[in-house]
């Protein structure tokens, strides 16, 4: 896996509850030969290592990695 581009970071209000902490958003582009499910497993592992705990939907989270 190789990172090919990295965006600036952007602050945005949390949604759906704007009273929760703001989001910090960043985008990275990668090149990879991994299958989609393998990439998802790696993303979930990174979230776990960064302290993400999945309790309730839309709870604040330490890290949330999305694959687009």
TABEL-V480385 format. One record per helix or strand. SS is the DSSP state (H for helix, E for strand). FROM is the first residue (numbers start at 1). LEN is the number of residues. If there is no record, write none. Layout:
SS,FROM,LEN
SS,FROM,LEN
This chain:
E,2,5
E,10,3
E,23,3
E,28,4
H,36,14
